Amino acid sequence: MKISMDRGAGAAPYLGAVERSSAAGAPCCAECRHRVSDREVLEQRIPGLVTFSSGFGASVADSRLCRLHDQLVSPGDVCARFEPVAPPLGSR
């Protein structure tokens, strides 16, 4: 299922495959800046999702939206476009 997200003009239509990571400790979608971790965004992008009893249950679980691939990704997925979430700024 593709989820409509405005990527703007000139965006590449295909950015590589999202795959399941097999290496422990390898960079994965759970730690990627392109993964939208807010569950409410998922509700907004898929109208009617919460009307199903499994809207945030087994069918979605910990999957979230990927801004690059315009699709749902699991925390353990990985792709070549991984970018780590910026660490929080320390106190100065």
Backbone as JSON Lines, residues from 0, in Angstrom:
{"i":0,"aa":"M","n":[0.83,-1.17,0.0],"ca":[0.0,0.0,0.0],"c":[0.88,1.23,0.0]}
{"i":1,"aa":"K","n":[0.71,2.1,-0.96],"ca":[1.41,3.37,-1.0],"c":[0.59,4.4,-0.26]}
{"i":2,"aa":"I","n":[1.26,5.24,0.47],"ca":[0.6,6.28,1.23],"c":[1.04,7.6,0.65]}
{"i":3,"aa":"S","n":[0.09,8.42,0.27],"ca":[0.4,9.67,-0.39],"c":[1.09,10.64,0.55]}
{"i":4,"aa":"M","n":[2.32,10.96,0.21],"ca":[3.07,11.97,0.95],"c":[3.7,12.88,-0.1]}
{"i":5,"aa":"D","n":[3.53,14.18,0.05],"ca":[4.05,15.12,-0.92],"c":[5.56,15.18,-0.82]}
{"i":6,"aa":"R","n":[6.24,14.71,-1.89],"ca":[7.7,14.71,-1.89],"c":[8.25,15.87,-2.71]}
{"i":7,"aa":"G","n":[7.38,16.62,-3.36],"ca":[7.81,17.77,-4.14],"c":[8.28,17.38,-5.52]}
{"i":8,"aa":"A","n":[8.43,18.4,-6.35],"ca":[8.86,18.2,-7.73],"c":[10.29,17.71,-7.78]}
{"i":9,"aa":"G","n":[10.57,16.83,-8.7],"ca":[11.91,16.34,-8.92],"c":[12.34,15.21,-8.0]}
{"i":10,"aa":"A","n":[11.47,14.75,-7.14],"ca":[11.82,13.66,-6.24],"c":[11.95,12.36,-7.03]}
{"i":11,"aa":"A","n":[12.93,11.56,-6.68],"ca":[13.13,10.28,-7.35],"c":[11.98,9.34,-7.03]}
{"i":12,"aa":"P","n":[11.39,8.69,-8.05],"ca":[10.27,7.8,-7.8],"c":[10.66,6.49,-7.12]}
{"i":13,"aa":"Y","n":[11.92,6.08,-7.25],"ca":[12.35,4.83,-6.62],"c":[13.67,5.08,-5.93]}
{"i":14,"aa":"L","n":[13.75,4.76,-4.66],"ca":[14.94,5.06,-3.88],"c":[15.62,3.83,-3.32]}
{"i":15,"aa":"G","n":[15.37,2.68,-3.89],"ca":[16.0,1.46,-3.39],"c":[15.04,0.68,-2.52]}
{"i":16,"aa":"A","n":[15.34,-0.57,-2.36],"ca":[14.45,-1.46,-1.62],"c":[14.63,-1.33,-0.12]}
{"i":17,"aa":"V","n":[13.52,-1.44,0.59],"ca":[13.56,-1.55,2.04],"c":[13.59,-3.04,2.33]}
{"i":18,"aa":"E","n":[14.56,-3.47,3.1],"ca":[14.72,-4.89,3.4],"c":[14.78,-5.1,4.89]}
{"i":19,"aa":"R","n":[14.59,-6.33,5.29],"ca":[14.7,-6.71,6.7],"c":[16.18,-6.81,7.04]}
{"i":20,"aa":"S","n":[16.61,-6.17,8.1],"ca":[18.0,-6.22,8.52],"c":[18.3,-7.59,9.13]}
{"i":21,"aa":"S","n":[19.46,-8.13,8.79],"ca":[19.82,-9.44,9.33],"c":[20.96,-9.36,10.35]}
{"i":22,"aa":"A","n":[21.64,-8.23,10.41],"ca":[22.78,-8.11,11.31],"c":[22.37,-7.39,12.59]}
{"i":23,"aa":"A","n":[22.71,-7.98,13.71],"ca":[22.42,-7.36,15.01],"c":[23.26,-6.1,15.16]}
{"i":24,"aa":"G","n":[22.65,-5.03,15.62],"ca":[23.37,-3.77,15.81],"c":[23.57,-2.96,14.55]}
{"i":25,"aa":"A","n":[23.08,-3.46,13.41],"ca":[23.21,-2.72,12.15],"c":[22.23,-1.55,12.15]}
{"i":26,"aa":"P","n":[22.54,-0.48,11.41],"ca":[21.59,0.63,11.3],"c":[20.25,0.13,10.78]}
{"i":27,"aa":"C","n":[19.17,0.6,11.37],"ca":[17.85,0.14,10.95],"c":[16.85,1.29,11.02]}
{"i":28,"aa":"C","n":[15.68,1.06,10.45],"ca":[14.66,2.09,10.35],"c":[14.26,2.67,11.7]}
{"i":29,"aa":"A","n":[14.32,1.9,12.75],"ca":[13.95,2.39,14.07],"c":[14.81,3.59,14.48]}
{"i":30,"aa":"E","n":[16.01,3.69,13.93],"ca":[16.94,4.75,14.3],"c":[17.18,5.74,13.16]}
{"i":31,"aa":"C","n":[16.32,5.71,12.14],"ca":[16.51,6.54,10.95],"c":[15.69,7.83,11.03]}
{"i":32,"aa":"R","n":[16.26,8.92,10.57],"ca":[15.58,10.21,10.61],"c":[14.42,10.3,9.62]}
{"i":33,"aa":"H","n":[14.34,9.41,8.66],"ca":[13.26,9.44,7.67],"c":[12.0,8.72,8.15]}
{"i":34,"aa":"R","n":[12.11,7.99,9.24],"ca":[10.96,7.27,9.81],"c":[10.16,8.22,10.68]}
{"i":35,"aa":"V","n":[8.88,8.35,10.39],"ca":[8.0,9.22,11.18],"c":[7.5,8.4,12.36]}
{"i":36,"aa":"S","n":[8.01,8.68,13.54],"ca":[7.68,7.85,14.69],"c":[6.34,8.18,15.35]}
{"i":37,"aa":"D","n":[5.76,9.31,15.03],"ca":[4.49,9.72,15.63],"c":[3.33,8.89,15.07]}
{"i":38,"aa":"R","n":[2.67,8.12,15.94],"ca":[1.56,7.26,15.51],"c":[0.39,8.06,14.97]}
{"i":39,"aa":"E","n":[0.2,9.28,15.44],"ca":[-0.9,10.1,14.96],"c":[-0.75,10.45,13.49]}
{"i":40,"aa":"V","n":[0.48,10.56,13.02],"ca":[0.72,10.83,11.61],"c":[0.2,9.66,10.77]}
{"i":41,"aa":"L","n":[0.37,8.46,11.3],"ca":[-0.13,7.26,10.63],"c":[-1.65,7.35,10.46]}
{"i":42,"aa":"E","n":[-2.33,7.78,11.49],"ca":[-3.79,7.96,11.43],"c":[-4.17,8.98,10.36]}
{"i":43,"aa":"Q","n":[-3.43,10.07,10.29],"ca":[-3.73,11.13,9.34],"c":[-3.48,10.69,7.9]}
{"i":44,"aa":"R","n":[-2.46,9.89,7.66],"ca":[-2.1,9.47,6.3],"c":[-2.97,8.33,5.78]}
{"i":45,"aa":"I","n":[-3.55,7.54,6.69],"ca":[-4.4,6.42,6.28],"c":[-5.78,6.65,6.9]}
{"i":46,"aa":"P","n":[-6.63,7.41,6.21],"ca":[-7.95,7.7,6.75],"c":[-8.72,6.42,7.07]}
{"i":47,"aa":"G","n":[-9.36,6.42,8.23],"ca":[-10.17,5.27,8.64],"c":[-9.41,4.15,9.3]}
{"i":48,"aa":"L","n":[-8.09,4.28,9.44],"ca":[-7.29,3.2,10.03],"c":[-7.78,2.83,11.43]}
{"i":49,"aa":"V","n":[-8.07,3.82,12.25],"ca":[-8.45,3.53,13.62],"c":[-9.87,3.0,13.75]}
{"i":50,"aa":"T","n":[-10.64,3.01,12.67],"ca":[-11.98,2.44,12.75],"c":[-11.93,0.92,12.79]}
{"i":51,"aa":"F","n":[-10.81,0.34,12.37],"ca":[-10.63,-1.1,12.45],"c":[-10.08,-1.43,13.83]}
{"i":52,"aa":"S","n":[-10.54,-2.49,14.41],"ca":[-10.09,-2.83,15.76],"c":[-8.6,-3.1,15.82]}
{"i":53,"aa":"S","n":[-8.0,-3.48,14.7],"ca":[-6.57,-3.78,14.72],"c":[-5.75,-2.63,14.17]}
{"i":54,"aa":"G","n":[-6.34,-1.44,14.11],"ca":[-5.64,-0.29,13.55],"c":[-4.27,-0.07,14.13]}
{"i":55,"aa":"F","n":[-4.14,-0.2,15.43],"ca":[-2.83,-0.06,16.05],"c":[-2.44,-1.35,16.75]}
{"i":56,"aa":"G","n":[-3.01,-2.43,16.33],"ca":[-2.71,-3.73,16.91],"c":[-1.73,-4.49,16.05]}
{"i":57,"aa":"A","n":[-2.04,-5.73,15.83],"ca":[-1.13,-6.63,15.13],"c":[-0.88,-6.23,13.68]}
{"i":58,"aa":"S","n":[-1.84,-5.59,13.03],"ca":[-1.66,-5.26,11.62],"c":[-0.65,-4.14,11.41]}
{"i":59,"aa":"V","n":[-0.53,-3.23,12.34],"ca":[0.41,-2.13,12.21],"c":[1.57,-2.29,13.18]}
{"i":60,"aa":"A","n":[1.28,-2.68,14.39],"ca":[2.29,-2.91,15.44],"c":[3.24,-1.73,15.54]}
{"i":61,"aa":"D","n":[4.52,-1.95,15.35],"ca":[5.52,-0.9,15.47],"c":[5.9,-0.29,14.13]}
{"i":62,"aa":"S","n":[5.17,-0.63,13.07],"ca":[5.46,-0.05,11.76],"c":[5.14,1.43,11.77]}
{"i":63,"aa":"R","n":[5.91,2.18,11.01],"ca":[5.71,3.62,10.89],"c":[5.95,4.03,9.44]}
{"i":64,"aa":"L","n":[5.69,5.28,9.14],"ca":[5.87,5.78,7.79],"c":[7.32,6.15,7.52]}
{"i":65,"aa":"C","n":[7.77,5.86,6.31],"ca":[9.09,6.29,5.84],"c":[8.86,7.42,4.86]}
{"i":66,"aa":"R","n":[9.42,8.59,5.13],"ca":[9.25,9.75,4.25],"c":[9.9,9.52,2.89]}
{"i":67,"aa":"L","n":[10.98,8.78,2.82],"ca":[11.67,8.55,1.55],"c":[10.95,7.56,0.66]}
{"i":68,"aa":"H","n":[10.49,6.46,1.25],"ca":[9.91,5.39,0.46],"c":[8.39,5.47,0.35]}
{"i":69,"aa":"D","n":[7.78,6.38,1.13],"ca":[6.34,6.55,1.08],"c":[5.63,5.22,1.35]}
{"i":70,"aa":"Q","n":[6.09,4.52,2.39],"ca":[5.51,3.24,2.74],"c":[5.71,2.97,4.22]}
{"i":71,"aa":"L","n":[5.0,1.97,4.72],"ca":[5.19,1.55,6.1],"c":[6.47,0.73,6.2]}
{"i":72,"aa":"V","n":[7.23,0.98,7.27],"ca":[8.45,0.21,7.51],"c":[8.43,-0.29,8.95]}
{"i":73,"aa":"S","n":[8.99,-1.46,9.15],"ca":[9.14,-2.02,10.49],"c":[10.42,-1.48,11.11]}
{"i":74,"aa":"P","n":[10.52,-1.48,12.44],"ca":[11.72,-0.96,13.08],"c":[13.0,-1.66,12.63]}
{"i":75,"aa":"G","n":[12.94,-2.95,12.32],"ca":[14.12,-3.69,11.92],"c":[14.46,-3.63,10.45]}
{"i":76,"aa":"D","n":[13.65,-2.92,9.66],"ca":[13.95,-2.78,8.23],"c":[15.16,-1.87,8.04]}
{"i":77,"aa":"V","n":[15.75,-1.93,6.86],"ca":[16.92,-1.13,6.55],"c":[16.97,-0.87,5.04]}
{"i":78,"aa":"C","n":[17.59,0.25,4.66],"ca":[17.82,0.52,3.24],"c":[19.13,1.29,3.1]}
{"i":79,"aa":"A","n":[19.56,1.5,1.88],"ca":[20.83,2.18,1.63],"c":[20.76,3.67,1.94]}
{"i":80,"aa":"R","n":[19.58,4.22,2.13],"ca":[19.42,5.66,2.4],"c":[19.33,5.98,3.89]}
{"i":81,"aa":"F","n":[19.72,5.07,4.76],"ca":[19.67,5.27,6.2],"c":[20.43,6.53,6.6]}
{"i":82,"aa":"E","n":[19.8,7.34,7.45],"ca":[20.45,8.49,8.06],"c":[20.07,8.47,9.53]}
{"i":83,"aa":"P","n":[21.06,8.46,10.42],"ca":[20.74,8.38,11.84],"c":[19.99,9.61,12.34]}
{"i":84,"aa":"V","n":[19.16,9.39,13.34],"ca":[18.47,10.5,14.0],"c":[19.54,11.32,14.7]}
{"i":85,"aa":"A","n":[19.46,12.63,14.54],"ca":[20.45,13.5,15.17],"c":[20.39,13.35,16.68]}
{"i":86,"aa":"P","n":[21.53,13.19,17.34],"ca":[21.51,13.08,18.8],"c":[21.06,14.41,19.4]}
{"i":87,"aa":"P","n":[20.41,14.37,20.55],"ca":[19.98,15.62,21.18],"c":[21.18,16.47,21.57]}
{"i":88,"aa":"L","n":[21.01,17.78,21.48],"ca":[22.1,18.68,21.86],"c":[22.32,18.6,23.36]}
{"i":89,"aa":"G","n":[23.56,18.47,23.75],"ca":[23.89,18.4,25.18],"c":[23.82,19.77,25.81]}
{"i":90,"aa":"S","n":[23.82,19.82,27.13],"ca":[23.79,21.11,27.8],"c":[25.12,21.81,27.59]}
{"i":91,"aa":"R","n":[25.04,23.11,27.46],"ca":[26.26,23.89,27.19],"c":[26.61,24.74,28.35]}
